Amino acid sequence: MLAIFSAGIAPGLALLCYFYLRDSYETEPVLTVARAFIYGALLTFPTMFIQYVLIEEGITFPHMINAFLSAGLLEEFGKWFILFYLIYQHVDFDEPYDGIVYATSVSLGFASSENILYLLAHGVEHAFIRALLPVSGHALFGVVMGFYLGKAKFSREGNEKQLLLLSFFLPFLLHGFFDYILYLETTWIYYIVPFMLFLWWFALKKVKQAHILTEQHHRRIWRERSS
């Protein structure tokens, strides 16, 4: 049991530490980040319950629709909802990069809880592939969501609503494609590798852009205080 718990939560914590430590200005309070992680972990249970009810009621869809609705839409909207209503206005969310910290916290809380439940049901031998794919995927979806949330909160261009929409729509789209690839059974490996490489490239590009936005944000604050 301890081995399963450790194998289930370790990848999520490692990825969370990676993105947390890349905050080059003011690192977020550990307690607030931990709270966001717990929010994400708790979200797993109502999400899985809804998915279970859909299956038990015989409400099935073709693979593509199931990948985008039952997985992508349901899971990403739940994470976005928590971030927007519980964290977006939080006093500790005070620079653009913080969006990535809190979004990856929620996403990896969800992924870690889901991962532990999966390993309990199917065995710890699946831990490595789960760490490489679903856990990493959730982290990277969180990076994309957090980038646009951070950009929306500190935008001065009057486009907050458009950026908030992107903060949900892009992770939903990426998650849907990810799950659809896994439905391809015999050929999925040929598609998932380039997709994950693209996802890492895209997410790290957003991390770099978030650092630039954060630097600009602090320079603007410094100029306003100096004038």
C-alpha positions in Angstrom: 0.0 0.0 0.0 2.8 2.4 0.9 4.7 1.5 -2.3 1.6 2.3 -4.4 1.0 5.6 -2.6 4.6 6.6 -3.0 4.7 5.6 -6.7 1.4 7.3 -7.3 2.2 10.7 -5.7 6.0 11.0 -6.4 5.8 12.0 -10.1 3.2 14.7 -9.3 5.2 16.2 -6.5 8.4 16.1 -8.6 6.7 18.0 -11.4 5.1 20.4 -9.0 8.5 21.2 -7.4 10.0 21.7 -10.9 7.4 24.4 -11.9 7.3 25.9 -8.4 11.1 26.4 -8.3 11.0 28.1 -11.7 9.3 31.1 -10.1 12.2 33.5 -10.4 10.7 36.4 -8.4 8.5 35.7 -5.4 7.9 32.0 -4.7 4.4 31.3 -3.6 3.5 30.4 0.0 3.8 26.6 0.4 0.6 26.4 2.3 -1.4 28.1 -0.5 0.2 25.8 -3.1 -0.5 22.8 -1.0 -4.2 23.9 -0.6 -4.5 24.2 -4.4 -3.0 20.7 -4.7 -5.5 19.3 -2.3 -8.4 21.0 -4.1 -7.2 19.2 -7.3 -7.0 15.9 -5.4 -10.5 16.2 -4.1 -11.8 17.1 -7.5 -10.9 13.6 -8.7 -13.8 12.0 -6.7 -16.8 13.9 -8.1 -15.3 13.8 -11.6 -14.8 10.0 -11.5 -18.3 9.6 -10.0 -19.8 11.5 -12.9 -17.8 9.4 -15.4 -18.9 6.2 -13.5 -22.6 7.2 -13.7 -22.3 7.9 -17.4 -20.9 4.4 -17.9 -23.5 2.7 -15.6 -26.4 4.4 -17.3 -25.2 3.2 -20.6 -24.5 6.7 -21.9 -21.7 5.9 -24.3 -20.1 8.0 -27.1 -17.8 7.3 -30.0 -14.1 7.4 -28.9 -13.5 10.9 -30.2 -16.5 12.4 -28.5 -15.8 10.5 -25.3 -12.2 11.7 -25.3 -13.2 15.3 -25.6 -16.4 15.4 -23.5 -16.1 12.7 -20.7 -12.3 13.3 -20.2 -11.2 16.6 -21.7 -14.3 18.8 -21.0 -15.2 17.3 -17.6 -11.7 17.3 -16.1 -10.4 20.5 -17.5 -13.5 22.5 -16.6 -13.4 21.2 -13.1 -9.8 22.4 -12.7 -10.6 25.7 -14.4 -13.6 26.2 -12.1 -11.5 25.7 -9.0 -8.8 28.0 -10.2 -11.1 30.8 -11.3 -13.4 30.8 -8.2 -11.0 29.9 -5.4 -7.6 31.1 -6.5 -7.9 33.7 -9.3 -8.7 36.6 -6.9 -6.4 35.3 -4.1 -4.0 37.8 -2.7 -1.0 35.5 -3.3 -1.8 35.4 -7.0 0.2 38.6 -7.5 2.2 38.1 -10.7 1.7 36.3 -14.1 3.8 33.3 -13.4 1.7 32.5 -10.3 -1.0 31.3 -12.7 1.3 28.4 -13.8 2.2 27.6 -10.2 -1.4 27.3 -9.0 -2.7 25.7 -12.2 -0.1 22.9 -12.1 -0.8 22.5 -8.3 -4.5 21.8 -9.0 -3.7 19.7 -12.1 -1.1 17.6 -10.3 -3.3 17.2 -7.2 -5.9 15.7 -9.6 -3.4 13.6 -11.5 -1.8 12.2 -8.3 -5.1 11.2 -6.8 -6.2 9.6 -10.0 -2.9 7.9 -10.3 -3.0 6.4 -6.9 -6.5 5.0 -7.5 -5.4 3.6 -10.9 -2.4 1.9 -9.3 -4.5 0.4 -6.6 -6.8 -1.1 -9.2 -4.2 -2.2 -11.8 -0.9 -2.6 -10.0 2.3 -0.7 -9.3 3.9 -2.0 -12.5 2.0 0.7 -14.4 3.6 3.5 -12.4 6.4 4.4 -14.9 4.1 4.7 -18.0 1.6 6.6 -15.9 4.2 9.1 -14.8 5.4 9.6 -18.4 1.9 10.1 -19.8 -1.2 11.0 -17.7 0.6 12.7 -14.9 3.0 14.6 -17.1 0.0 15.4 -19.4 -2.0 16.9 -16.6 1.0 19.0 -15.5 1.4 20.4 -19.0 -2.3 21.1 -19.5 -2.0 23.0 -16.2 0.9 25.0 -17.5 -1.1 26.2 -20.5 -4.2 26.9 -18.4 -2.1 28.8 -15.8 -0.3 30.9 -18.4 -3.5 32.3 -19.8 -5.0 32.8 -16.4 -1.9 34.7 -15.3 -1.9 36.8 -18.5 -5.7 37.5 -18.1 -5.4 38.7 -14.5 -2.6 41.2 -15.3 -3.6 42.2 -18.8 -4.0 45.9 -19.4 -5.3 45.4 -23.0 -9.0 44.9 -22.1 -8.9 41.3 -23.3 -9.3 39.5 -19.9 -12.5 37.6 -21.0 -10.8 36.3 -24.2 -7.8 35.1 -22.3 -9.9 33.4 -19.7 -11.7 31.6 -22.5 -8.4 30.5 -23.9 -7.3 29.3 -20.4 -10.0 26.7 -20.5 -10.4 26.0 -24.2 -6.7 25.2 -25.1 -6.2 22.7 -22.2 -9.5 21.1 -23.0 -8.5 20.7 -26.7 -5.1 19.3 -25.8 -6.5 16.9 -23.2 -9.1 15.7 -25.7 -6.5 14.9 -28.4 -4.3 13.2 -25.7 -7.2 10.9 -24.7 -8.2 10.2 -28.2 -4.7 9.1 -29.1 -4.8 6.6 -26.2 -8.0 5.1 -27.7 -6.1 4.1 -30.9 -5.0 0.9 -29.2 -2.4 -0.7 -31.6 -1.1 2.5 -33.2 -1.2 4.9 -30.2 2.5 4.8 -29.5 3.3 6.3 -33.0 1.2 9.3 -32.2 1.7 9.8 -28.4 5.4 10.3 -28.6 5.4 13.3 -31.1 2.3 14.7 -29.3 4.1 14.6 -25.9 7.2 16.2 -27.4 5.0 19.0 -28.8 3.2 19.4 -25.5 6.5 19.7 -23.6 7.8 22.2 -26.1 4.5 24.2 -26.1 4.3 24.2 -22.3 7.9 25.3 -21.7 7.4 28.0 -24.3 4.6 29.3 -22.1 6.8 29.1 -19.0 9.3 31.3 -20.8 6.6 33.8 -21.9 5.2 33.8 -18.3 8.7 34.8 -17.0 8.8 37.7 -19.5 5.3 38.9 -18.5 6.3 38.6 -14.8 9.5 40.6 -15.4 7.4 43.3 -17.3 4.9 43.3 -14.4 7.5 44.0 -11.8 9.2 46.7 -13.9 5.8 48.4 -14.3 5.3 48.3 -10.5 8.8 49.7 -9.9 8.2 52.5 -12.3 4.8 53.4 -10.8 6.3 53.4 -7.3 9.2 55.6 -8.5 7.1 58.2 -10.2 
